[in-house]
Amino acid sequence: MTAQIPETLLYNGERLAMCAQPLAVYFELVGQSPPFRAMSSANWRGYFGTWEIKEDRLYLVDLEGTLKSGEEVNLQFFFKDFPERVFAHWFSGQIRVTKGKLLKYVHAGYASKYEQDLFIDVYRGLIKNIEVKINGTAEDSSAQEGYQIAALTVFGNKGVSEEQQK
């Protein structure tokens, strides 16, 4: 599997790479398979979510995606009563967030290693614990900071029937 483009987490004034997919849990709970179309091999989920931790709560604050029908959607499409942010009460689990420079690139999922990992324990949308793990220091001081993808394949609609898009 290709390395995946992460979701974004807004935390303590920073935009961080979030290596988790809390929205997938929502779709499981409501018994709906995610209706998104994968746009590239680096984004099999077919959407980009922006999350925020505010007052020890996890919120979904932005969503951009394309449905299998080709329709562009946003946060309000799924959460009509909460167009600006949605408390992620459905999510319990651990979120890995990367910080710093790349130490080792792995072309699979979210397996690449960075200077730091934040492990955020969430229970029903409430932040219960945050652990910082120091993984090392990049040997190359000029190495790029932040999450990166080395390669991806972009999918188009050419040759895809309307039935296949649904």
FENDAMO-V938491 format. One record per residue. N is the residue number from 1. SS is DSSP state (A for helix, B for strand, O for the rest). OMEGA is omega in radians with two decimals (none if undefined). D_LAST is the distance of its C-alpha to the last C-alpha in Angstrom with 1 decimal. Layout:
# FENDAMO-V938491
{{N:SS:OMEGA:D_LAST} {N:SS:OMEGA:D_LAST}}
This chain:
# FENDAMO-V938491
{{1:O:3.10:23.4} {2:O:3.01:23.8} {3:B:-3.05:25.5} {4:O:3.04:23.1} {5:O:-3.06:23.5} {6:O:2.93:24.9} {7:B:-3.13:24.3} {8:B:3.05:27.3} {9:B:3.03:30.0} {10:B:-3.06:32.6} {11:B:3.14:35.7} {12:O:3.09:39.4} {13:O:-3.14:38.8} {14:B:2.98:36.8} {15:B:-3.04:33.3} {16:B:3.10:32.6} {17:B:-3.10:30.0} {18:B:-3.09:28.5} {19:O:3.12:27.5} {20:O:-3.11:25.6} {21:O:-3.11:22.3} {22:A:-3.14:23.3} {23:A:3.09:20.1} {24:A:3.11:18.5} {25:A:3.10:21.3} {26:A:-3.13:20.3} {27:A:3.07:16.8} {28:A:-3.10:18.6} {29:A:-3.14:21.2} {30:O:3.08:19.0} {31:O:-3.11:17.1} {32:O:3.05:13.7} {33:O:-3.10:11.8} {34:O:-3.05:11.4} {35:O:-3.04:8.1} {36:B:3.06:9.3} {37:O:3.08:8.8} {38:O:-3.13:12.1} {39:O:3.11:14.2} {40:B:3.11:17.1} {41:O:3.10:18.7} {42:O:3.10:20.8} {43:B:-3.13:18.0} {44:O:-3.12:15.7} {45:O:3.04:15.0} {46:O:3.12:13.5} {47:B:3.05:15.9} {48:B:3.11:19.6} {49:B:3.00:21.6} {50:B:-3.06:25.2} {51:B:3.12:27.4} {52:B:2.97:31.0} {53:B:-3.14:33.9} {54:B:-3.13:36.2} {55:O:3.10:39.1} {56:O:3.07:37.9} {57:B:3.12:34.5} {58:B:3.14:31.0} {59:B:2.92:28.8} {60:B:-3.04:25.4} {61:B:3.10:26.4} {62:B:3.14:23.7} {63:B:3.06:20.0} {64:B:3.12:18.0} {65:B:3.10:14.5} {66:B:3.11:11.4} {67:B:3.11:8.1} {68:O:3.10:4.9} {69:O:-3.11:5.3} {70:O:-3.14:8.7} {71:O:3.06:10.7} {72:B:-3.12:13.6} {73:B:3.12:14.7} {74:B:-3.11:18.1} {75:A:-3.08:20.1} {76:A:-3.14:20.6} {77:A:-3.11:17.0} {78:A:-3.06:17.2} {79:O:-3.04:21.0} {80:O:-3.12:22.1} {81:O:-3.10:25.7} {82:O:-3.03:26.1} {83:O:-3.08:25.0} {84:O:3.07:27.5} {85:O:-3.08:27.5} {86:B:3.06:26.4} {87:B:-3.05:28.8} {88:O:-3.12:27.1} {89:O:-3.11:28.9} {90:O:-3.00:26.3} {91:O:2.95:27.1} {92:O:-3.13:30.1} {93:B:-3.13:30.7} {94:B:3.10:31.9} {95:B:3.04:30.6} {96:B:3.12:32.0} {97:B:-3.12:32.8} {98:B:3.07:34.3} {99:B:3.04:37.3} {100:B:-3.06:39.5} {101:B:3.12:39.6} {102:B:3.06:37.7} {103:B:-3.12:39.9} {104:B:3.11:37.8} {105:O:3.06:34.4} {106:O:-3.06:32.2} {107:O:-3.12:29.2} {108:O:3.05:27.1} {109:B:3.11:25.3} {110:O:-2.98:27.8} {111:O:3.13:30.8} {112:O:-3.07:32.8} {113:B:-3.13:36.2} {114:B:-3.09:37.6} {115:B:-3.14:41.0} {116:B:2.95:40.0} {117:B:2.92:37.5} {118:B:3.05:37.2} {119:B:-3.05:36.1} {120:B:3.12:35.2} {121:B:-3.08:35.4} {122:B:3.04:33.3} {123:B:-3.12:33.7} {124:O:3.09:31.6} {125:O:-3.14:31.2} {126:B:3.12:34.9} {127:B:-3.09:36.3} {128:B:-3.10:38.9} {129:B:3.03:40.0} {130:B:3.14:39.6} {131:B:3.10:41.1} {132:B:3.09:41.7} {133:B:3.09:42.0} {134:B:-3.08:43.9} {135:O:-3.12:42.7} {136:O:3.14:45.3} {137:O:3.14:46.0} {138:O:3.12:44.6} {139:O:-3.13:47.3} {140:O:-3.10:46.3} {141:O:3.12:47.1} {142:O:-3.14:45.2} {143:O:-3.14:42.0} {144:O:3.10:38.9} {145:B:3.09:38.3} {146:O:-3.06:34.9} {147:O:-3.14:31.7} {148:O:3.11:30.7} {149:O:-3.09:28.3} {150:O:-3.10:30.0} {151:O:3.09:27.1} {152:O:3.04:23.4} {153:O:3.13:21.0} {154:B:3.13:18.7} {155:O:3.07:15.4} {156:O:3.13:14.6} {157:O:-3.08:12.1} {158:O:3.12:14.8} {159:O:3.12:14.1} {160:O:3.14:10.3} {161:O:3.09:9.0} {162:A:3.14:6.6} {163:A:3.13:5.4} {164:A:-3.14:5.5} {165:A:-3.07:3.8} {166:O:none:0.0}}
